[in-house]
Amino acid sequence: MRRLLLATLALLGLGILAVPGPAAAQTRWVMATPYPEGAFHTQNLRWFLAEIERLAPGKLVVQLHTNATLMPLNQIKRAVQTGQVQMGEVLLGAFGNEDPIYEIDFIPFLATTYPQQVALHEVTGPAVRARLERQGITALYMVPWPSQLLYTRTELRTVEDLRGTRFRAQTPTISRMAELLGAMPTTVQAAEVPQAFATGIVNVLLTSAQTGVDTAAWDFSRYVTDIGFTLTRNVIMVNTRAFMALDEPTRAAIRDAAARAEVRGREAAAASEPVMLERLRAQGMIITPPSPVLMEGLRAVGAIQEREWLAKAGPDGAALLERYRATMPR
């Protein structure tokens, strides 16, 4: 009897004592995303998680924490890598300091249309996935943000109007862009943008129309200038060890749901842009196209950043850019 009791306690300590019924088969994960419930990225993510439950009923439950309530964006990738959380969503370009390949789609004006974004993703996606795998992370799917806009209190006519401003910089690329423009880059999480504007920490924002609506940009800015800039990607990732611990049917369900979430998310990004722009306009924001002089100055800065990126990325980066430009839709 004593031996049986000791054996039972040992199994409990290792967490491998069989439990009859559905609870034995169900795995529970935690996921973190920095984006709010109303964002199309989060809505697509909710659809993805529901689709997993539909395809693999009773096998996996994912508790999703939105709007950076669990941790800020810059901590999520490391948390997935170490297994602190099993899944996460991040802006890929925010981790360009780890590897320049992560920020390739943040090169200014490299891919500004959805056909171009698809072409860039097809060329660079395998390289991104391979680098993440070496860090113990599996990329499930990637979805772009819509066109990027400059939010300011006054109208922008030339790049000189940005000199001396306090520029919200959520990635290394945007931070460097701000420096080249003579602005002061400041890292601010999306959820903290309204307070940062109210307290004067930043007074220029470069982001999508979706984030402009999410942060009620009309409360702290008046002008929106659609410069295009880039259609940069979010990546939804999972800790590889946790993923491989699932049975193959569940992994297959996740891969199937992820493939469709990627297509669905890209469609949602394109569809959200005009809708969100109209919401900004309805709140009294003045939406203007950039002047030729402003775009000339911004493209000159973008050309500098591309050269700097190539110097960091080396032959691998140059090969990716060459392959992309060979297939880039015009």
Long-range contacts (C-beta under 8 A, 24 or more apart in sequence): 22-58, 25-58, 25-59, 26-58, 26-59, 26-60, 26-61, 27-59, 27-60, 27-61, 27-245, 27-246, 27-250, 28-60, 28-61, 28-62, 28-63, 29-60, 29-61, 29-62, 29-63, 29-85, 29-86, 29-87, 29-242, 30-62, 30-63, 30-65, 30-70, 30-85, 30-86, 30-87, 31-62, 31-63, 31-64, 31-65, 31-85, 31-86, 31-87, 31-88, 31-89, 32-65, 32-68, 32-70, 32-71, 32-76, 32-79, 32-85, 32-87, 32-88, 32-89, 33-64, 33-65, 33-66, 33-67, 33-68, 33-76, 33-88, 33-89, 34-67, 34-68, 34-72, 34-73, 34-76, 34-89, 34-90, 34-189, 34-190, 34-191, 35-66, 35-67, 35-89, 35-190, 35-214, 36-66, 36-67, 36-190, 36-191, 36-214, 37-66, 37-67, 38-213, 38-214, 39-210, 39-211, 39-214, 40-210, 40-265, 40-268, 40-269, 40-271, 40-272, 41-89, 41-143, 41-145, 41-210, 41-234, 41-265, 42-66, 43-268, 44-143, 44-261, 44-264, 44-265, 44-268, 45-89, 45-236, 45-261, 47-261, 47-264, 48-141, 48-236, 48-257, 48-258, 48-261, 51-257, 51-260, 51-261, 52-253, 52-254, 52-257, 55-253, 55-256, 55-257, 56-249, 56-250, 56-253, 56-254, 59-246, 59-247, 59-249, 59-250, 59-253, 60-246, 60-250, 60-254, 62-86, 62-87, 67-191, 68-189, 68-190, 68-191, 72-189, 73-170, 73-189, 73-190, 74-187, 77-137, 77-237, 80-137, 80-237, 80-238, 80-239, 81-135, 81-136, 81-137, 81-239, 83-239, 83-241, 83-242, 85-239, 86-238, 86-239, 86-242, 87-140, 87-236, 87-237, 87-238, 87-239, 88-236, 88-237, 89-234, 89-235, 89-236, 89-237, 90-234, 90-235, 90-237, 91-145, 91-170, 91-171, 91-232, 91-233, 91-234, 92-128, 92-142, 92-232, 92-233, 92-234, 92-235, 93-171, 93-172, 93-173, 93-232, 93-233, 94-170, 94-171, 94-172, 96-171, 96-172, 96-173, 97-172, 99-131, 100-309, 100-312, 100-313, 100-317, 101-127, 101-128, 101-131, 101-313, 101-316, 101-317, 101-320, 102-128, 102-131, 103-171, 103-172, 103-173, 103-309, 104-309, 104-313, 104-317, 104-320, 104-321, 105-144, 105-230, 105-231, 105-232, 105-233, 106-171, 106-173, 106-174, 106-230, 106-232, 107-173, 107-230, 107-302, 107-305, 107-306, 107-309, 108-173, 108-177, 108-229, 108-230, 108-298, 108-299, 108-301, 108-302, 108-305, 108-306, 109-228, 109-229, 109-230, 109-298, 109-299, 109-302, 110-230, 110-306, 110-321, 110-324, 111-230, 111-231, 111-324, 111-328, 112-147, 112-228, 112-229, 112-230, 112-231, 113-231, 113-329, 114-144, 114-231, 114-266, 114-269, 114-270, 115-329, 116-231, 116-328, 116-329, 117-144, 117-231, 117-266, 118-266, 119-324, 119-327, 119-328, 119-329, 120-324, 120-328, 121-233, 122-327, 123-320, 123-323, 123-324, 123-327, 124-320, 124-324, 127-316, 127-320, 128-235, 132-235, 132-237, 133-240, 136-239, 136-240, 136-241, 137-237, 137-238, 137-239, 137-240, 138-237, 138-238, 138-239, 138-240, 138-243, 139-235, 139-236, 139-237, 140-236, 140-237, 140-238, 140-254, 140-255, 140-258, 140-261, 141-235, 141-236, 141-258, 141-259, 141-261, 141-262, 141-265, 142-233, 142-234, 142-235, 142-236, 142-262, 143-233, 143-234, 143-236, 143-261, 143-262, 143-265, 143-266, 143-268, 143-269, 144-231, 144-232, 144-233, 144-234, 144-265, 144-266, 144-269, 145-208, 145-210, 145-231, 145-232, 145-233, 145-234, 145-269, 146-208, 146-209, 146-210, 146-231, 146-269, 146-270, 146-272, 146-273, 146-276, 147-208, 147-209, 147-226, 147-228, 147-229, 147-231, 147-273, 148-206, 148-207, 148-208, 148-227, 148-228, 148-229, 148-230, 148-232, 149-206, 149-207, 149-208, 149-209, 149-212, 149-224, 149-225, 149-226, 149-227, 150-204, 150-205, 150-206, 150-223, 150-224, 150-225, 150-227, 151-204, 151-205, 151-206, 151-207, 151-212, 151-217, 151-221, 151-223, 151-224, 152-203, 152-204, 152-205, 152-221, 152-222, 152-223, 152-225, 153-203, 153-220, 153-221, 153-222, 153-223, 154-222, 154-223, 155-223, 155-286, 155-288, 156-223, 156-225, 156-290, 156-291, 156-294, 157-291, 157-293, 157-294, 158-291, 158-293, 158-294, 158-297, 159-294, 159-297, 159-298, 159-301, 160-297, 161-294, 162-204, 165-203, 165-204, 166-200, 166-201, 166-202, 166-203, 166-204, 167-202, 167-204, 167-206, 168-193, 168-196, 168-202, 168-204, 168-205, 168-206, 168-207, 170-207, 171-232, 173-305, 173-309, 174-206, 176-305, 176-308, 177-206, 177-301, 177-302, 177-305, 180-301, 180-304, 180-305, 181-301, 190-214, 190-215, 193-217, 193-220, 194-219, 194-220, 197-221, 208-273, 208-276, 209-272, 209-273, 209-276, 209-277, 209-279, 209-280, 210-272, 210-273, 210-276, 212-276, 212-280, 212-285, 213-276, 213-279, 213-280, 216-283, 217-280, 217-285, 218-280, 218-283, 218-284, 218-285, 221-285, 222-284, 222-285, 222-286, 223-285, 223-286, 223-288, 224-277, 224-280, 224-285, 224-286, 224-287, 224-288, 225-288, 225-289, 225-290, 225-294, 226-277, 226-287, 226-288, 226-289, 226-290, 227-290, 227-294, 227-295, 227-298, 229-298, 231-269, 236-261
